[in-house]
Amino acid sequence: MRRSQAIKRILVLWMPVIGYVLQTAAYAWLWFHVYYPIVSTPTISVDGYDLGGGLKLYQNGHLLVLAIYFVLLIFASRTFGGTKVGYLKFTDAFLSQIFELVMADAISYAQISLMNNWLVPVRPMLIFLLFQIALAGGWTVLSDLLYRKVFPPRDLLIIYDEKFPPDDIIAKFNSRQDMFSVKKTLNLQDESGEVDLDRLYEECRSGGYGAVVLWDIPTPVRNKLLKFCYSESIRVYMMPKIPDVLIQGSSQMHLFDTPIYVVRDYAMKTEQRILKRTIDVVCALILTVIASPIMLVTAICIHAYDKGPVLYKQIRCTQYGREFEIMKFRSMRENAEKDGKAVLAKQNDDRITPVGHFIRKVRIDELPQLFNILKGDMSFIGPRPERPEIIAQYMEEMPEFAYRMKVKAGLAGYAQVYGKYNTTPYDKLKLDLTYIQNYSVRLDLKLMLLTLKILLKPESTEGVSENQTTAAKPHPERTDE
């Protein structure tokens, strides 16, 4: 039985490779039957010189073309994560694969055109892409079914502090019942209000759980439970605190015979700043040109609806708390904040106009921020800029909120890619700090590509719920001590 289960696990783990092989095999058909005949036959001649085609490849050349495509698929998968079937929801995994295929095919089309010294017909590639999408859909369904059969939902024990009820984390785990099943929640304190570690140890050991969730409990107790579960080979899901996130970006030194972790005050290297700024300016200029017709139509629609101003300007904070004026297309009615107080957009907010609903849904309202990027107030990737008033509210509950202003504010960011619009401020802070502590140009480029995917996910634009309109009210006494 164990051998059979092991074979199934190996098969599931090899499913991504099988997917790559299937897509590359399909591409091989396209290459040999459509594009190689084109690039190997002279098609254009000017004054006796062939400007297109005429390329002859032998076995190794063909293998190299197919190997390049295989590597492109792996690179795209590393960016969008479409092969993480089981980890991602079905729709998210399928959407990720579509982006992967579009990226790989676009680069491959450019490669073939270069080999031909002239643009090759694009129609076969588009038809092939549709076939690939259908193939990816079937592969995702099969992989998902196999994964669910081999890896049933994991039974969870949630250990929590009575100060912080676990309703939020229970709801999140219940949203992935394909992966998790919450079997029991256990208060850290017993009936007398004391922490009895032996009681907790016994429940972890004898409960038969697939994993233990340590949800927002004091660090000393959490560390003891973590070491116990590790010694008993029990999987642990742990909510990180701010210091845990800061340690993520540390580097290990071996000066002595004791490991030392170095947590540096964040500072970009000079070459990183230059490269990041260059990428910002070049991409902003290109997108401004491409999006100019969309911005023109949007401006006309906004003005035609209520004859009000097209742009909405607001004071926001960027690096080191410096204030600047952010620009967005107006999506709410005029004077939506008559009293001048900052009010976050809520779910089903009646201040949003019909035009505003659409442009917010597809993120067109953010396009004028390209000019903020060109001015140097913002970057493409970074923590989203907040209003000074809201920052003051957040810092009353979370003084660590100031850490996220070590970098320039961004049009998109880590919290927008891996969170939602209505993710709690405390969780967004941890996501932003994860970006800051792990910064690299490669991470910036990856987040820029992933931002394209989240534009198609409606939950990323939902408004905040009523209990999230202030800084960190769900956990007013939370501490990272």
N, C-alpha and C positions, 0 to 999 in steps of 0.2 A: 504493500500500500504506500509506504514511504517512497519507494522507487517511482511508482506511478505519479505521486504528487510532485516529486522532484522533476520528473520529465515535463509535467505540465508547467511548472514554474519556469523551467528553462525555455520552454516554447513561448511563454508569455514575454519573457525578457528579450527573446529574439524576434518578437513580432515587428519592432521598428525596423530591424535589418531586412526582414522579409518585405516590408513595405517599400524600403528604398530599392530593393532588387526588382520588385514588380514595376515600379515607376521607371527605373532605368531600362528595363526590358522593353517597356512601351516606347520609351524615347529612342531605343535602338531601332525599332521598326520605323519610326518617323525619320530618323537619320538616314538609314539605308534606302528607304523607299521614296523619300520626298526630297530631303535637303542635300544629301551627298550627290545624287544625279545632277542637281543644280550647280553646286560648287565645283563639280568636276568637269562641267561642260562650258566652254567659252560662250558667253552670251552677248557681250558688248564689245565692239571693235571700233576704235577711232584711229585713223591713219595707220592701220596695221597693228595697233597695240590692243591687246585684250584687257579690258577694264573690269571684267566680271567673269568669275568662274575659272576653269582650267586647273583647279587644284587636284592633284592625284595623291591619294593616301593608300598605304598598305596596311597590313594587319595591326602593327603596333600603333599606327596613326589612328586607326578606328578605335582601338582599345583606349587610347589616350582621350579621345573625344568623349567616350562613354564614361571613363573614369572621372573626367572633369565634371560631368553632369552629376555623377554619384556624389562627388564631394560637395557640389553646390547644394544638393538636397540635404546633406548632413549639416552644412553651414546654416542653411535656412531653418532647419529644424532646431538647431542650437539657439537660434534667435527667437523663433515663435513658439517652440515647444509643442508642436502638433503631434509628436509621437508619444507624448505623456498620457496615453490612454489609460483611464482608470484614475489617474491623479486629477486630470481635467474632466469637466463635464463633457458629455458627448458633443453638444453644440459648440462648446469652446474649442475642443480638440479638432473638430471638423473645420471650423472657421480658421484655426491656426494653420491647418494643412493647406487650405485654399491660398492663404497668403504665402506659404512656403513655395507652392507650385508656381504662383504668379511670379515670385521673385526669381526662382531658378529658371523658369522658362524665358523671362525677360532678359536675363544675363546670357542665357544660351542663344537666344535669337540674335543678340548683339555680337556674340562670338562667331556665329555662323555667317553673319553679314560681313564681318571683318575678314573671314576666310574667303568670302566670295568677292571681296573688294567692291561690294555693291549690296544694297538692301535686297534681301531675299523676300519672297512673298510671305506676308504675315498671316494670311488666312489659314493655311495648314496648321500653323502654331496655335491659333485661337481654337480651331476645331479640336486639336490634340489636347489643349488645356481643358476643354469641356469633358473630354473622355477621361482625363486624369482626375478631374474633380469627382466624376462618378465612381471611378476606381477607388479614390481615397475614401469616399463615403461608404462603399462596401467594405473596405478594409477596416475602417473605424468601427462599423457595426460588429463585424466579426471579432475584432480585437477586444472591443468592450464586453461582448458576451463571454468571451473566453476569460477575460480578466475577472469578471464577476463570479464566474464559476470556480476559478482557482483561488481567488482572494475574496471570500465573503466579507460582509461588513464586520469591522472589528469592534468587539464589545468594550465599552469604556467605563472607567470609574473616574468621576470628577471630584477632586478634593478642593474645597474652597474655604475661604475665610468668611465667617458670617457677616462681616462688615460689607462685603462685596458679593451680593447674591449672584449666582452663576447663570441667571436667565439669559444673558446676552450670549455667552459662549455655548449654552445648550442649544439656543436657536440656530447658531452658526453650524454646530455639528449636525443638528437635525436637518439642515438644508442639504447635507451630503449623506443621506441615509444609504446611498449606494456604497459608501465607504465606512461609515461609523454607525454604531448603535449605542446610545447612552443607556447603560443598564442601571447605574446607581450614582447618586450624588451624596457625598459625605462631608459633613461639616467638620472643619478642622478642630473646633472645640467640642468637647463632650458636654453632657448635660450640666456639669458643674462649671462650665465655662473654661476649663483647662485644656491644654493640648496634651493628649496622651499618645505619644509616639508609638507605643507598643500596640495600641488599638489600630492605629493607621497601618502599621507594618503588617499586622495580621490580616487586615482586610485586603491589602494589596497582594499578599502572598496566597491566601486561600480562596479569594473570590473568583479565580479562573478568568480574569479579565484579559483582554488582548492588549490593553494599554491603560496607563494611568495619566489623567490630565491634572496638572498642577496649576490651578487657576488663581492667580493674584493672591498668593499667600506670602507671609513674611519671609524674607530671604533666608534667615538662619534655619527655619523649619523646612523651607523648600530644599535647601542644600542637603539636609539630612535625608529627606525623602528621596531626592534624586540619587544619592549615593546608595541608599538601600535598594531602590529599584534596579540600579545598574548591577549591583552584586547579585540580585535574584534574576537577572536577564529579563526584566520586565520593560517593555517599551514605554517611554515617557513623552508626552506632549506638554510643553511648558510655555507659558506666556512670558516672553522676555520683558525685563524692566529696562529702564533707560541705560543704566550702567552695563547691562548685558549687550545692548546694541553698540555702545561705545567700544567695548572689548572686541566686538566683531572686526573692527577695522584696525586692530592692533597688529604689531609685528613681533615675532619672537626673536629674542637675542640669546646667544650662547657665550656670554662673556665669562661666566663662571660655571660651576657644576650644578647650578640651579636654573631652571628655565625662567626667563624674565620676559614679560609682555610689556611692550612699549605702546602707550596710547598717546599719540602726538596731538598737539593743538593743530586743528585742520588748517592747512595752507597749501594751495595749489603751487606746483612748481611753475617757474616762468614759462617753460616750453609748453606746459599744459594750458596755461592761461592764453598764450598766443594761439595755440591750435584750436582751443575751444571758441575763442572770439572769431577766428577765421571761419570756422564752420558755421557759426551763428550768422555772420554777415553774408556769406555766400548763399546759404540755404534760405535766409530771409529774402534776399534779392530775387532768387529764382522763384520762390513761392509767391512773392508779391506780384511778379509778372504773370504767373500762371493763374493766380486767383483774382486778378483785377476785374475780369468780366463778372465773376460771382459777386465781388464786393459792390460793383456798380449796380447790379440788379437788386441786391439786398438793400442798398441805400434807397433806391427808388421805392421799393415795397414798404419800408419802414416809414418813409415820409408820406407816402400815399395813404397809409392807414389812418393816421391821426394828425398829419401835418406837423408833427413834432420834430425835434432834432434827431439826426441820424445816429450820431455818436453819443456814447455815455462815458463821461470822464469821471474818474474817482481817484482819490489819494490812496496809494498803497505803499508798502514798505518793501525794500529790497535789501541788498547786502549791508550789514552793520546797522540796520534800521533806517537807512536813508530813504526819505520819502520821495515819491515820484507820481506822476499823473498817468494812470493806466487808461488805455482806450479800448472800448468795446462797442459793438453795434448795440444800440438800445433794444432790449428785449422786454422791458416793462413799460407800463404807462408812465407818463410824465409825473414828476413829484411823487414817486412811489415811496419815498422816505421823507414825508413832509416835515417831520420833526427833526430831521437831520441825524437821527440815530441809526447806527448800522443794524440792519436786520437781514439775516441770511435767508436765501430763498427756501421755501418750504415745499413739501409735496402738495401738488394741486394748488399752488399759489395763485390767487386771483389777480395779482398785480401783473402777471405775465400776459402780454398781448398774444393774439393768434399768430402773428408773424414771429413774435418772440419765442413761442413754443417750438416752432419749426427750426429756427436758426440755433436755438439752444440744443435741440435734439441732435442736430448734425454738426454742431460746434462752429457754425459760420460766425457766430457772435464774437468769437475769439480772434478772427482774422486781423482786425486793426492792431493787435498787439505785435504784429510783424514790424510795425514802425517803432514800437517800444524797444524791440530787439535791435533794430538798426541804430537807434539812439544810444544803446548801451545800458539802458535801465534794466533790461531783462536778458535772459539767455533762453535758448530753446528748451533746455532741460535744467530743472532746479525746483526747489519748493515753490508752490504757488504763492504769489504775493498776497498778503492779508492787509486789511485796513488797520490803521493805528489803534482805533477804538477796540476792535476785536482782539488784537494782539494784547492790549492791556487786560481784557477779560481773561484771555487764556493764561496770561502770566500770573494772575492772581491764584489760579489753581495749579498751574504747571510752570514754575520758574524756568524749567529746562527748555521752554518754547523758544527762548532766546538763542539756543544752540543752532536752530535751523537757519538763522540769519547770518551764519558764517559764510554763506555762499550767495551768489546773485539769484534773485527770484527767477522762475522759469515759466515758459508757456505751458509746458507739460512736465511731469515729474514722476518719481518713483511711486509716490502716494496715489497719483492719478492712474498709473498703469496697474498697480497691484491692489489698489483700494477702490472705493466708490466715492461719489460725491457726498453721500451721507455717512461715510465712515467716521467714527468718533474722532475728535481732535487729538486725543491721546494716542490712538492707534496711527493716525496720520503723522504725528510727530515721530513716532518710532520708525515709520517707513521712510520719512525724509532723512532721519539721522542714519538709517541704513545706507542711503544713497551717499550722504556726505562722507561717511566713514569708509566707504568702499569705492570712492570715485576713481574713474578712469575714462579716457576718451572712448574706449571700446564700450563701456557701460552706457555712455551718452548715446552712441550710435545705436545700440541695442534698444534703448528706451524710445528713441525717435521712431524706429521701425515698429515697436510694439504699440506706440501711440496710434498708429494707423488702424490697428486691430480694435482698440477699445472704442474708436469712433463708431463702430457698428454694434456696440454693446449698450443697450438702453439703460441698464442699471448704473452705468458710470455717470449719468446725468441726472439721476433722481435728486430731488431736494431732500433737505434734512427733515427728520421727524420732529415732533414737538419737543421731545425730551433731549434733543441734540442742539437746540438753538442757542444755548449758552456754552461756555467754554468746556467744561468737563463735568457737568452735573451728574451724570450717571455714577460717577465715582468721586464725590467731593472730598473724601478723606484719603484718597490714594496717595501712597508715598513709595518712593523707590529705595527707601532705607532698608 
